[in-house]
Amino acid sequence: MTTLTYRGKNYVQKKEAAKKQLVELTYRRNVYTNRMDDASSSNEKAELNYRGVNYTK
């Protein structure tokens, strides 16, 4: 069995780990930068509210 540590205490896992297909995650820089460019190019002002105080960004 697998020994787990949580906040400095060791535990033994009672169940077997699930057998799942691995998923490969990819980072697509162009998607991220395009979304950032779209958000920054819009000339709309954002209305923000923090603890009851309104701000315009």
N, C-alpha and C positions, 0 to 999 in steps of 0.2 A: 504494500500500500504506500501511498505518497504521504510524506510528512509535510504539513503546511505550517507556516508561521504567521501569526496575527498578533500584532502589538507585543512582540517578544515572547509569546507563548506558543509552544508547538502543539499541533493537533494532527491526528491521523485521519486521513480521508477514508470514509467508510464505503463509498461507492466508487466504482470504476469510472474513469473518464469516458465521456461519450465519444464514439467514433464518428467524426464529421469530416466532410470534404473540406480541404483547405481552400480558402479564398484569398487570392492574391490581390492586394490593393495597389492601385497606381496613383501617382501624383501627376496631374496634368497642369503644368505651369500656365500654359496658354489659356486654359479655361478660367483659372483663378485671376490672371491679370486682365483678361477681357471683362470679367465681371466687375473688377475694381475700377477699370477705366470707364465702364458704363455708369457706374454709381457716381464717380467723381465728375463726369462730364455733364451730368444733369444739373441744370441751373436751378432746380427746385430747392427751396429752403426747407429744412427739416424742423418741425416743431417738437421740442423735447420738453419733458417734464420730470424734474427730480425733486422729490420730497415736497411737492406742492408748488415749486417755483418753475415758471415757464421760461424756456430758452429757445432762441432761434439760431440754427447753425447754418 
